[in-house]
Amino acid sequence: MTPQLSAALAGAVRSNPEALKGLMFALQAPSGVQQNPWEQALWMLVADFLSAAVPILPFVFLPIPQARLVSAVVTTGLLIILGVGRARIARRDPIRTVIETVSVGVAAALAGVAISVLIDRGFGG
């Protein structure tokens, strides 16, 4: 945040307890409670590992053809749930937000495949 924005925000909430409560609610921090950045970072690490494991776990337990289908279906389902959650939080159109979320997920998957193919061809000979 720029110093000007920070000063404007501080001025807006300095003498207005309701505005300060609203800001703290928006930041999801209870009033008067300090959040530990290490704790937040560790929770983020756990969440990242779990979310990264979702598309991989079917390949551990199933044959490759079935694992591909299960991985795609489960990952798409979770992206849809994420899109609905994003829409509810932001009070946006759910259909558009779900389409955006799934599109970003599919684009990331295609980018991962493209990069792996390039690396394989570049180093595989």
N, CA, C and O atoms as CSV, one atom per row, in Angstrom:
chain,resi,resn,atom,element,x,y,z
A,1,MET,N,N,0.838,-1.153,0.000
A,1,MET,CA,C,0.000,0.000,0.000
A,1,MET,C,C,0.899,1.237,0.000
A,1,MET,O,O,1.906,1.275,0.707
A,2,THR,N,N,0.544,2.219,-0.771
A,2,THR,CA,C,1.348,3.441,-0.817
A,2,THR,C,C,1.171,4.221,0.485
A,2,THR,O,O,0.175,4.043,1.185
A,3,PRO,N,N,2.133,5.086,0.810
A,3,PRO,CA,C,1.993,5.893,2.028
A,3,PRO,C,C,0.732,6.765,2.014
A,3,PRO,O,O,0.113,6.973,3.058
A,4,GLN,N,N,0.355,7.269,0.852
A,4,GLN,CA,C,-0.841,8.105,0.760
A,4,GLN,C,C,-2.096,7.293,1.081
A,4,GLN,O,O,-2.960,7.756,1.826
A,5,LEU,N,N,-2.198,6.087,0.524
A,5,LEU,CA,C,-3.352,5.234,0.806
A,5,LEU,C,C,-3.380,4.817,2.268
A,5,LEU,O,O,-4.441,4.790,2.892
A,6,SER,N,N,-2.221,4.495,2.811
A,6,SER,CA,C,-2.135,4.112,4.208
A,6,SER,C,C,-2.588,5.250,5.113
A,6,SER,O,O,-3.338,5.027,6.064
A,7,ALA,N,N,-2.140,6.461,4.826
A,7,ALA,CA,C,-2.538,7.626,5.626
A,7,ALA,C,C,-4.037,7.880,5.504
A,7,ALA,O,O,-4.694,8.199,6.496
A,8,ALA,N,N,-4.578,7.742,4.308
A,8,ALA,CA,C,-6.016,7.951,4.111
A,8,ALA,C,C,-6.821,6.907,4.872
A,8,ALA,O,O,-7.835,7.233,5.490
A,9,LEU,N,N,-6.382,5.665,4.832
A,9,LEU,CA,C,-7.080,4.599,5.550
A,9,LEU,C,C,-6.995,4.814,7.055
A,9,LEU,O,O,-7.990,4.654,7.762
A,10,ALA,N,N,-5.817,5.175,7.548
A,10,ALA,CA,C,-5.658,5.429,8.986
A,10,ALA,C,C,-6.538,6.598,9.419
A,10,ALA,O,O,-7.155,6.548,10.483
A,11,GLY,N,N,-6.598,7.648,8.602
A,11,GLY,CA,C,-7.443,8.793,8.927
A,11,GLY,C,C,-8.917,8.434,8.933
A,11,GLY,O,O,-9.683,8.968,9.734
A,12,ALA,N,N,-9.319,7.538,8.051
A,12,ALA,CA,C,-10.730,7.159,7.951
A,12,ALA,C,C,-11.190,6.347,9.149
A,12,ALA,O,O,-12.353,6.442,9.540
A,13,VAL,N,N,-10.310,5.553,9.740
A,13,VAL,CA,C,-10.722,4.695,10.841
A,13,VAL,C,C,-10.283,5.205,12.205
A,13,VAL,O,O,-10.711,4.664,13.224
A,14,ARG,N,N,-9.441,6.230,12.253
A,14,ARG,CA,C,-8.870,6.709,13.516
A,14,ARG,C,C,-9.944,7.115,14.520
A,14,ARG,O,O,-9.887,6.712,15.682
A,15,SER,N,N,-10.902,7.893,14.093
A,15,SER,CA,C,-11.907,8.404,15.038
A,15,SER,C,C,-13.265,7.718,14.871
A,15,SER,O,O,-14.266,8.200,15.400
A,16,ASN,N,N,-13.312,6.613,14.151
A,16,ASN,CA,C,-14.581,5.937,13.911
A,16,ASN,C,C,-14.441,4.462,14.301
A,16,ASN,O,O,-13.956,3.654,13.509
A,17,PRO,N,N,-14.868,4.111,15.525
A,17,PRO,CA,C,-14.719,2.712,15.963
A,17,PRO,C,C,-15.453,1.715,15.071
A,17,PRO,O,O,-14.986,0.590,14.889
A,18,GLU,N,N,-16.589,2.112,14.517
A,18,GLU,CA,C,-17.327,1.201,13.644
A,18,GLU,C,C,-16.541,0.930,12.355
A,18,GLU,O,O,-16.525,-0.196,11.858
A,19,ALA,N,N,-15.894,1.960,11.823
A,19,ALA,CA,C,-15.079,1.777,10.619
A,19,ALA,C,C,-13.894,0.878,10.923
A,19,ALA,O,O,-13.518,0.042,10.102
A,20,LEU,N,N,-13.296,1.049,12.116
A,20,LEU,CA,C,-12.170,0.194,12.504
A,20,LEU,C,C,-12.614,-1.261,12.627
A,20,LEU,O,O,-11.912,-2.166,12.174
A,21,LYS,N,N,-13.775,-1.489,13.237
A,21,LYS,CA,C,-14.305,-2.856,13.339
A,21,LYS,C,C,-14.554,-3.441,11.948
A,21,LYS,O,O,-14.266,-4.611,11.700
A,22,GLY,N,N,-15.089,-2.623,11.048
A,22,GLY,CA,C,-15.327,-3.086,9.681
A,22,GLY,C,C,-14.040,-3.443,8.973
A,22,GLY,O,O,-13.971,-4.442,8.258
A,23,LEU,N,N,-13.008,-2.616,9.174
A,23,LEU,CA,C,-11.700,-2.900,8.568
A,23,LEU,C,C,-11.123,-4.183,9.139
A,23,LEU,O,O,-10.611,-5.014,8.388
A,24,MET,N,N,-11.194,-4.362,10.447
A,24,MET,CA,C,-10.671,-5.576,11.065
A,24,MET,C,C,-11.445,-6.803,10.591
A,24,MET,O,O,-10.860,-7.864,10.375
A,25,PHE,N,N,-12.762,-6.657,10.431
A,25,PHE,CA,C,-13.555,-7.768,9.914
A,25,PHE,C,C,-13.135,-8.098,8.485
A,25,PHE,O,O,-13.018,-9.267,8.120
A,26,ALA,N,N,-12.909,-7.057,7.679
A,26,ALA,CA,C,-12.487,-7.278,6.294
A,26,ALA,C,C,-11.135,-7.976,6.233
A,26,ALA,O,O,-10.876,-8.770,5.330
A,27,LEU,N,N,-10.290,-7.678,7.188
A,27,LEU,CA,C,-8.978,-8.324,7.242
A,27,LEU,C,C,-9.041,-9.671,7.954
A,27,LEU,O,O,-8.036,-10.373,8.059
A,28,GLN,N,N,-10.231,-10.027,8.443
A,28,GLN,CA,C,-10.483,-11.284,9.144
A,28,GLN,C,C,-9.607,-11.434,10.375
A,28,GLN,O,O,-9.147,-12.530,10.695
A,29,ALA,N,N,-9.384,-10.336,11.052
A,29,ALA,CA,C,-8.643,-10.373,12.299
A,29,ALA,C,C,-9.529,-9.813,13.395
A,29,ALA,O,O,-9.981,-8.672,13.295
A,30,PRO,N,N,-9.785,-10.583,14.431
A,30,PRO,CA,C,-10.586,-10.058,15.528
A,30,PRO,C,C,-9.939,-8.804,16.111
A,30,PRO,O,O,-8.715,-8.714,16.197
A,31,SER,N,N,-10.749,-7.857,16.502
A,31,SER,CA,C,-10.260,-6.599,17.040
A,31,SER,C,C,-9.351,-6.845,18.242
A,31,SER,O,O,-9.735,-7.547,19.177
A,32,GLY,N,N,-8.150,-6.271,18.221
A,32,GLY,CA,C,-7.220,-6.393,19.331
A,32,GLY,C,C,-6.385,-7.655,19.316
A,32,GLY,O,O,-5.596,-7.865,20.237
A,33,VAL,N,N,-6.523,-8.503,18.315
A,33,VAL,CA,C,-5.775,-9.762,18.262
A,33,VAL,C,C,-4.715,-9.662,17.170
A,33,VAL,O,O,-5.021,-9.331,16.024
A,34,GLN,N,N,-3.475,-9.950,17.533
A,34,GLN,CA,C,-2.389,-9.963,16.560
A,34,GLN,C,C,-2.310,-11.347,15.925
A,34,GLN,O,O,-2.356,-12.359,16.623
A,35,GLN,N,N,-2.193,-11.387,14.612
A,35,GLN,CA,C,-2.047,-12.669,13.930
A,35,GLN,C,C,-0.565,-12.956,13.734
A,35,GLN,O,O,0.213,-12.073,13.373
A,36,ASN,N,N,-0.196,-14.194,13.976
A,36,ASN,CA,C,1.192,-14.617,13.846
A,36,ASN,C,C,1.482,-14.956,12.388
A,36,ASN,O,O,0.865,-15.874,11.847
A,37,PRO,N,N,2.407,-14.240,11.729
A,37,PRO,CA,C,2.698,-14.527,10.324
A,37,PRO,C,C,3.268,-15.922,10.102
A,37,PRO,O,O,3.041,-16.511,9.045
A,38,TRP,N,N,4.011,-16.473,11.084
A,38,TRP,CA,C,4.543,-17.828,10.934
A,38,TRP,C,C,3.413,-18.844,10.932
A,38,TRP,O,O,3.423,-19.794,10.149
A,39,GLU,N,N,2.445,-18.642,11.808
A,39,GLU,CA,C,1.306,-19.546,11.852
A,39,GLU,C,C,0.512,-19.481,10.551
A,39,GLU,O,O,0.101,-20.510,10.015
A,40,GLN,N,N,0.299,-18.274,10.049
A,40,GLN,CA,C,-0.418,-18.118,8.782
A,40,GLN,C,C,0.351,-18.783,7.645
A,40,GLN,O,O,-0.245,-19.439,6.791
A,41,ALA,N,N,1.672,-18.616,7.632
A,41,ALA,CA,C,2.489,-19.211,6.575
A,41,ALA,C,C,2.448,-20.735,6.636
A,41,ALA,O,O,2.376,-21.396,5.600
A,42,LEU,N,N,2.494,-21.297,7.847
A,42,LEU,CA,C,2.435,-22.756,7.978
A,42,LEU,C,C,1.077,-23.301,7.541
A,42,LEU,O,O,1.010,-24.346,6.893
A,43,TRP,N,N,-0.010,-22.599,7.890
A,43,TRP,CA,C,-1.328,-23.036,7.428
A,43,TRP,C,C,-1.409,-22.958,5.904
A,43,TRP,O,O,-2.005,-23.824,5.263
A,44,MET,N,N,-0.811,-21.921,5.331
A,44,MET,CA,C,-0.808,-21.800,3.876
A,44,MET,C,C,-0.009,-22.937,3.244
A,44,MET,O,O,-0.399,-23.466,2.203
A,45,LEU,N,N,1.110,-23.315,3.870
A,45,LEU,CA,C,1.913,-24.435,3.375
A,45,LEU,C,C,1.113,-25.731,3.398
A,45,LEU,O,O,1.134,-26.492,2.431
A,46,VAL,N,N,0.407,-25.985,4.500
A,46,VAL,CA,C,-0.424,-27.189,4.610
A,46,VAL,C,C,-1.513,-27.173,3.541
A,46,VAL,O,O,-1.752,-28.182,2.877
A,47,ALA,N,N,-2.170,-26.028,3.377
A,47,ALA,CA,C,-3.237,-25.919,2.371
A,47,ALA,C,C,-2.685,-26.146,0.964
A,47,ALA,O,O,-3.327,-26.800,0.142
A,48,ASP,N,N,-1.495,-25.608,0.684
A,48,ASP,CA,C,-0.890,-25.814,-0.633
A,48,ASP,C,C,-0.566,-27.281,-0.884
A,48,ASP,O,O,-0.823,-27.800,-1.970
A,49,PHE,N,N,-0.004,-27.947,0.117
A,49,PHE,CA,C,0.313,-29.366,-0.045
A,49,PHE,C,C,-0.949,-30.193,-0.275
A,49,PHE,O,O,-0.981,-31.061,-1.147
A,50,LEU,N,N,-1.983,-29.918,0.509
A,50,LEU,CA,C,-3.224,-30.678,0.346
A,50,LEU,C,C,-3.864,-30.427,-1.016
A,50,LEU,O,O,-4.323,-31.360,-1.674
A,51,SER,N,N,-3.892,-29.165,-1.435
A,51,SER,CA,C,-4.504,-28.876,-2.734
A,51,SER,C,C,-3.671,-29.428,-3.883
A,51,SER,O,O,-4.222,-29.813,-4.914
A,52,ALA,N,N,-2.365,-29.473,-3.722
A,52,ALA,CA,C,-1.515,-30.052,-4.769
A,52,ALA,C,C,-1.656,-31.568,-4.818
A,52,ALA,O,O,-1.453,-32.176,-5.869
A,53,ALA,N,N,-2.002,-32.181,-3.688
A,53,ALA,CA,C,-2.134,-33.635,-3.639
A,53,ALA,C,C,-3.415,-34.125,-4.308
A,53,ALA,O,O,-3.472,-35.267,-4.763
A,54,VAL,N,N,-4.438,-33.283,-4.374
A,54,VAL,CA,C,-5.737,-33.717,-4.905
A,54,VAL,C,C,-5.619,-34.316,-6.309
A,54,VAL,O,O,-6.107,-35.426,-6.525
A,55,PRO,N,N,-4.995,-33.634,-7.269
A,55,PRO,CA,C,-4.943,-34.245,-8.596
A,55,PRO,C,C,-3.936,-35.403,-8.708
A,55,PRO,O,O,-3.982,-36.168,-9.671
A,56,ILE,N,N,-3.033,-35.534,-7.733
A,56,ILE,CA,C,-1.993,-36.563,-7.807
A,56,ILE,C,C,-2.425,-37.880,-7.172
A,56,ILE,O,O,-2.051,-38.948,-7.655
A,57,LEU,N,N,-3.203,-37.818,-6.101
A,57,LEU,CA,C,-3.560,-39.022,-5.348
A,57,LEU,C,C,-4.236,-40.114,-6.169
A,57,LEU,O,O,-3.947,-41.286,-5.928
A,58,PRO,N,N,-5.115,-39.812,-7.121
A,58,PRO,CA,C,-5.690,-40.908,-7.907
A,58,PRO,C,C,-4.637,-41.757,-8.632
A,58,PRO,O,O,-4.848,-42.949,-8.857
A,59,PHE,N,N,-3.510,-41.145,-8.994
A,59,PHE,CA,C,-2.457,-41.880,-9.695
A,59,PHE,C,C,-1.717,-42.827,-8.755
A,59,PHE,O,O,-1.064,-43.767,-9.206
A,60,VAL,N,N,-1.818,-42.584,-7.456
A,60,VAL,CA,C,-1.196,-43.468,-6.478
A,60,VAL,C,C,-2.031,-44.735,-6.295
A,60,VAL,O,O,-1.490,-45.820,-6.084
A,61,PHE,N,N,-3.354,-44.586,-6.377
A,61,PHE,CA,C,-4.248,-45.688,-6.022
A,61,PHE,C,C,-4.913,-46.389,-7.205
A,61,PHE,O,O,-5.436,-47.491,-7.046
A,62,LEU,N,N,-4.903,-45.781,-8.371
A,62,LEU,CA,C,-5.630,-46.338,-9.518
A,62,LEU,C,C,-4.716,-46.527,-10.717
A,62,LEU,O,O,-3.666,-45.891,-10.803
A,63,PRO,N,N,-5.109,-47.399,-11.646
A,63,PRO,CA,C,-4.369,-47.491,-12.914
A,63,PRO,C,C,-4.470,-46.159,-13.663
A,63,PRO,O,O,-5.421,-45.401,-13.474
A,64,ILE,N,N,-3.498,-45.890,-14.496
A,64,ILE,CA,C,-3.367,-44.593,-15.163
A,64,ILE,C,C,-4.645,-44.155,-15.898
A,64,ILE,O,O,-5.071,-43.017,-15.700
A,65,PRO,N,N,-5.271,-44.983,-16.722
A,65,PRO,CA,C,-6.459,-44.480,-17.436
A,65,PRO,C,C,-7.583,-44.031,-16.492
A,65,PRO,O,O,-8.191,-42.982,-16.703
A,66,GLN,N,N,-7.852,-44.825,-15.461
A,66,GLN,CA,C,-8.891,-44.445,-14.504
A,66,GLN,C,C,-8.458,-43.235,-13.673
A,66,GLN,O,O,-9.271,-42.365,-13.364
A,67,ALA,N,N,-7.185,-43.187,-13.319
A,67,ALA,CA,C,-6.673,-42.079,-12.507
A,67,ALA,C,C,-6.817,-40.749,-13.240
A,67,ALA,O,O,-7.132,-39.730,-12.625
A,68,ARG,N,N,-6.589,-40.757,-14.544
A,68,ARG,CA,C,-6.746,-39.515,-15.318
A,68,ARG,C,C,-8.166,-38.986,-15.206
A,68,ARG,O,O,-8.379,-37.796,-14.971
A,69,LEU,N,N,-9.128,-39.869,-15.375
A,69,LEU,CA,C,-10.526,-39.462,-15.315
A,69,LEU,C,C,-10.905,-38.988,-13.908
A,69,LEU,O,O,-11.512,-37.929,-13.751
A,70,VAL,N,N,-10.548,-39.768,-12.895
A,70,VAL,CA,C,-10.879,-39.402,-11.513
A,70,VAL,C,C,-10.209,-38.079,-11.145
A,70,VAL,O,O,-10.841,-37.215,-10.537
A,71,SER,N,N,-8.958,-37.917,-11.502
A,71,SER,CA,C,-8.239,-36.682,-11.200
A,71,SER,C,C,-8.909,-35.478,-11.857
A,71,SER,O,O,-9.093,-34.442,-11.218
A,72,ALA,N,N,-9.268,-35.612,-13.115
A,72,ALA,CA,C,-9.910,-34.504,-13.833
A,72,ALA,C,C,-11.268,-34.162,-13.228
A,72,ALA,O,O,-11.589,-32.988,-13.046
A,73,VAL,N,N,-12.061,-35.177,-12.919
A,73,VAL,CA,C,-13.402,-34.937,-12.367
A,73,VAL,C,C,-13.312,-34.303,-10.980
A,73,VAL,O,O,-13.989,-33.312,-10.709
A,74,VAL,N,N,-12.485,-34.864,-10.102
A,74,VAL,CA,C,-12.371,-34.335,-8.739
A,74,VAL,C,C,-11.800,-32.919,-8.752
A,74,VAL,O,O,-12.299,-32.044,-8.045
A,75,THR,N,N,-10.771,-32.691,-9.542
A,75,THR,CA,C,-10.170,-31.361,-9.601
A,75,THR,C,C,-11.156,-30.346,-10.163
A,75,THR,O,O,-11.258,-29.233,-9.647
A,76,THR,N,N,-11.877,-30.713,-11.205
A,76,THR,CA,C,-12.880,-29.800,-11.763
A,76,THR,C,C,-13.972,-29.520,-10.744
A,76,THR,O,O,-14.411,-28.378,-10.608
A,77,GLY,N,N,-14.413,-30.537,-10.032
A,77,GLY,CA,C,-15.420,-30.339,-8.989
A,77,GLY,C,C,-14.943,-29.383,-7.909
A,77,GLY,O,O,-15.693,-28.509,-7.473
A,78,LEU,N,N,-13.708,-29.542,-7.479
A,78,LEU,CA,C,-13.168,-28.642,-6.467
A,78,LEU,C,C,-12.997,-27.218,-6.999
A,78,LEU,O,O,-13.199,-26.254,-6.260
A,79,LEU,N,N,-12.631,-27.081,-8.261
A,79,LEU,CA,C,-12.545,-25.742,-8.851
A,79,LEU,C,C,-13.924,-25.086,-8.929
A,79,LEU,O,O,-14.053,-23.876,-8.742
A,80,ILE,N,N,-14.940,-25.879,-9.201
A,80,ILE,CA,C,-16.314,-25.343,-9.226
A,80,ILE,C,C,-16.712,-24.868,-7.832
A,80,ILE,O,O,-17.278,-23.786,-7.678
A,81,ILE,N,N,-16.415,-25.678,-6.819
A,81,ILE,CA,C,-16.721,-25.282,-5.438
A,81,ILE,C,C,-15.959,-24.000,-5.077
A,81,ILE,O,O,-16.515,-23.097,-4.452
A,82,LEU,N,N,-14.694,-23.931,-5.471
A,82,LEU,CA,C,-13.904,-22.731,-5.226
A,82,LEU,C,C,-14.514,-21.522,-5.917
A,82,LEU,O,O,-14.575,-20.440,-5.333
A,83,GLY,N,N,-14.964,-21.695,-7.150
A,83,GLY,CA,C,-15.599,-20.595,-7.883
A,83,GLY,C,C,-16.874,-20.124,-7.217
A,83,GLY,O,O,-17.130,-18.922,-7.148
A,84,VAL,N,N,-17.679,-21.059,-6.724
A,84,VAL,CA,C,-18.911,-20.688,-6.016
A,84,VAL,C,C,-18.558,-19.919,-4.745
A,84,VAL,O,O,-19.191,-18.912,-4.428
A,85,GLY,N,N,-17.561,-20.389,-4.028
A,85,GLY,CA,C,-17.124,-19.685,-2.819
A,85,GLY,C,C,-16.630,-18.286,-3.128
A,85,GLY,O,O,-16.961,-17.335,-2.420
A,86,ARG,N,N,-15.843,-18.159,-4.177
A,86,ARG,CA,C,-15.356,-16.829,-4.583
A,86,ARG,C,C,-16.523,-15.916,-4.919
A,86,ARG,O,O,-16.529,-14.744,-4.542
A,87,ALA,N,N,-17.510,-16.449,-5.625
A,87,ALA,CA,C,-18.670,-15.641,-6.021
A,87,ALA,C,C,-19.451,-15.181,-4.799
A,87,ALA,O,O,-19.894,-14.035,-4.738
A,88,ARG,N,N,-19.619,-16.064,-3.835
A,88,ARG,CA,C,-20.372,-15.691,-2.624
A,88,ARG,C,C,-19.626,-14.631,-1.825
A,88,ARG,O,O,-20.233,-13.678,-1.338
A,89,ILE,N,N,-18.314,-14.793,-1.689
A,89,ILE,CA,C,-17.528,-13.822,-0.921
A,89,ILE,C,C,-17.545,-12.458,-1.606
A,89,ILE,O,O,-17.726,-11.431,-0.952
A,90,ALA,N,N,-17.359,-12.451,-2.914
A,90,ALA,CA,C,-17.284,-11.191,-3.656
A,90,ALA,C,C,-18.649,-10.677,-4.101
A,90,ALA,O,O,-18.755,-9.591,-4.672
A,91,ARG,N,N,-19.688,-11.460,-3.837
A,91,ARG,CA,C,-21.046,-11.109,-4.265
A,91,ARG,C,C,-21.075,-10.823,-5.772
A,91,ARG,O,O,-21.547,-9.783,-6.230
A,92,ARG,N,N,-20.547,-11.799,-6.515
A,92,ARG,CA,C,-20.503,-11.715,-7.976
A,92,ARG,C,C,-21.397,-12.789,-8.567
A,92,ARG,O,O,-21.919,-13.648,-7.857
A,93,ASP,N,N,-21.565,-12.724,-9.880
A,93,ASP,CA,C,-22.344,-13.726,-10.604
A,93,ASP,C,C,-21.651,-15.083,-10.480
A,93,ASP,O,O,-20.501,-15.216,-10.898
A,94,PRO,N,N,-22.320,-16.094,-9.916
A,94,PRO,CA,C,-21.666,-17.390,-9.703
A,94,PRO,C,C,-21.239,-18.080,-10.994
A,94,PRO,O,O,-20.162,-18.673,-11.045
A,95,ILE,N,N,-22.057,-18.014,-12.026
A,95,ILE,CA,C,-21.722,-18.703,-13.286
A,95,ILE,C,C,-20.428,-18.133,-13.863
A,95,ILE,O,O,-19.523,-18.881,-14.233
A,96,ARG,N,N,-20.348,-16.828,-13.938
A,96,ARG,CA,C,-19.147,-16.197,-14.503
A,96,ARG,C,C,-17.917,-16.514,-13.652
A,96,ARG,O,O,-16.850,-16.819,-14.186
A,97,THR,N,N,-18.067,-16.440,-12.328
A,97,THR,CA,C,-16.930,-16.685,-11.449
A,97,THR,C,C,-16.471,-18.134,-11.525
A,97,THR,O,O,-15.269,-18.401,-11.497
A,98,VAL,N,N,-17.407,-19.075,-11.621
A,98,VAL,CA,C,-17.043,-20.491,-11.769
A,98,VAL,C,C,-16.309,-20.703,-13.093
A,98,VAL,O,O,-15.299,-21.406,-13.141
A,99,ILE,N,N,-16.815,-20.098,-14.161
A,99,ILE,CA,C,-16.156,-20.235,-15.468
A,99,ILE,C,C,-14.739,-19.666,-15.403
A,99,ILE,O,O,-13.806,-20.271,-15.930
A,100,GLU,N,N,-14.571,-18.515,-14.766
A,100,GLU,CA,C,-13.235,-17.915,-14.632
A,100,GLU,C,C,-12.303,-18.840,-13.842
A,100,GLU,O,O,-11.161,-19.067,-14.241
A,101,THR,N,N,-12.796,-19.368,-12.729
A,101,THR,CA,C,-11.968,-20.216,-11.866
A,101,THR,C,C,-11.563,-21.499,-12.579
A,101,THR,O,O,-10.395,-21.886,-12.545
A,102,VAL,N,N,-12.508,-22.151,-13.215
A,102,VAL,CA,C,-12.199,-23.390,-13.936
A,102,VAL,C,C,-11.260,-23.096,-15.108
A,102,VAL,O,O,-10.358,-23.885,-15.388
A,103,SER,N,N,-11.462,-21.978,-15.787
A,103,SER,CA,C,-10.589,-21.607,-16.914
A,103,SER,C,C,-9.153,-21.404,-16.465
A,103,SER,O,O,-8.223,-21.849,-17.139
A,104,VAL,N,N,-8.962,-20.736,-15.332
A,104,VAL,CA,C,-7.604,-20.536,-14.821
A,104,VAL,C,C,-6.982,-21.883,-14.455
A,104,VAL,O,O,-5.804,-22.112,-14.728
A,105,GLY,N,N,-7.761,-22.774,-13.841
A,105,GLY,CA,C,-7.250,-24.101,-13.500
A,105,GLY,C,C,-6.857,-24.902,-14.726
A,105,GLY,O,O,-5.804,-25.539,-14.745
A,106,VAL,N,N,-7.701,-24.873,-15.753
A,106,VAL,CA,C,-7.404,-25.596,-16.995
A,106,VAL,C,C,-6.181,-24.987,-17.683
A,106,VAL,O,O,-5.327,-25.713,-18.192
A,107,ALA,N,N,-6.097,-23.659,-17.697
A,107,ALA,CA,C,-4.935,-22.994,-18.310
A,107,ALA,C,C,-3.648,-23.371,-17.579
A,107,ALA,O,O,-2.619,-23.605,-18.213
A,108,ALA,N,N,-3.702,-23.431,-16.251
A,108,ALA,CA,C,-2.522,-23.825,-15.478
A,108,ALA,C,C,-2.124,-25.271,-15.778
A,108,ALA,O,O,-0.939,-25.581,-15.896
A,109,ALA,N,N,-3.116,-26.150,-15.900
A,109,ALA,CA,C,-2.818,-27.548,-16.232
A,109,ALA,C,C,-2.197,-27.665,-17.616
A,109,ALA,O,O,-1.220,-28.391,-17.803
A,110,LEU,N,N,-2.762,-26.949,-18.592
A,110,LEU,CA,C,-2.207,-26.992,-19.948
A,110,LEU,C,C,-0.800,-26.405,-19.988
A,110,LEU,O,O,0.066,-26.910,-20.702
A,111,ALA,N,N,-0.572,-25.345,-19.226
A,111,ALA,CA,C,0.777,-24.770,-19.167
A,111,ALA,C,C,1.755,-25.774,-18.570
A,111,ALA,O,O,2.884,-25.902,-19.043
A,112,GLY,N,N,1.323,-26.486,-17.530
A,112,GLY,CA,C,2.187,-27.505,-16.935
A,112,GLY,C,C,2.530,-28.615,-17.910
A,112,GLY,O,O,3.671,-29.072,-17.963
A,113,VAL,N,N,1.544,-29.048,-18.683
A,113,VAL,CA,C,1.794,-30.085,-19.695
A,113,VAL,C,C,2.741,-29.558,-20.770
A,113,VAL,O,O,3.676,-30.252,-21.170
A,114,ALA,N,N,2.504,-28.339,-21.234
A,114,ALA,CA,C,3.353,-27.755,-22.277
A,114,ALA,C,C,4.799,-27.615,-21.802
A,114,ALA,O,O,5.736,-27.917,-22.542
A,115,ILE,N,N,4.967,-27.161,-20.580
A,115,ILE,CA,C,6.323,-27.010,-20.042
A,115,ILE,C,C,6.997,-28.362,-19.898
A,115,ILE,O,O,8.183,-28.493,-20.202
A,116,SER,N,N,6.265,-29.372,-19.441
A,116,SER,CA,C,6.874,-30.699,-19.293
A,116,SER,C,C,7.261,-31.287,-20.643
A,116,SER,O,O,8.285,-31.960,-20.755
A,117,VAL,N,N,6.447,-31.038,-21.676
A,117,VAL,CA,C,6.780,-31.518,-23.022
A,117,VAL,C,C,8.035,-30.808,-23.532
A,117,VAL,O,O,8.918,-31.443,-24.109
A,118,LEU,N,N,8.114,-29.498,-23.320
A,118,LEU,CA,C,9.304,-28.749,-23.750
A,118,LEU,C,C,10.557,-29.237,-23.032
A,118,LEU,O,O,11.610,-29.394,-23.650
A,119,ILE,N,N,10.444,-29.472,-21.752
A,119,ILE,CA,C,11.610,-29.969,-20.994
A,119,ILE,C,C,11.998,-31.354,-21.456
A,119,ILE,O,O,13.182,-31.653,-21.608
A,120,ASP,N,N,10.999,-32.212,-21.684
A,120,ASP,CA,C,11.274,-33.569,-22.137
A,120,ASP,C,C,11.964,-33.559,-23.492
A,120,ASP,O,O,12.929,-34.291,-23.711
A,121,ARG,N,N,11.474,-32.739,-24.385
A,121,ARG,CA,C,12.095,-32.676,-25.738
A,121,ARG,C,C,13.452,-31.999,-25.690
A,121,ARG,O,O,14.357,-32.366,-26.440
A,122,GLY,N,N,13.602,-31.002,-24.805
A,122,GLY,CA,C,14.862,-30.288,-24.736
A,122,GLY,C,C,15.979,-31.091,-24.081
A,122,GLY,O,O,17.137,-31.008,-24.490
A,123,PHE,N,N,15.622,-31.870,-23.059
A,123,PHE,CA,C,16.647,-32.621,-22.332
A,123,PHE,C,C,16.590,-34.120,-22.611
A,123,PHE,O,O,17.542,-34.848,-22.330
A,124,GLY,N,N,15.476,-34.572,-23.161
A,124,GLY,CA,C,15.323,-36.006,-23.391
A,124,GLY,C,C,16.006,-36.481,-24.658
A,124,GLY,O,O,16.259,-37.674,-24.825
A,125,GLY,N,N,16.296,-35.571,-25.528
A,125,GLY,CA,C,17.019,-35.952,-26.746
A,125,GLY,C,C,16.107,-36.155,-27.830
A,125,GLY,O,O,16.529,-36.481,-28.939
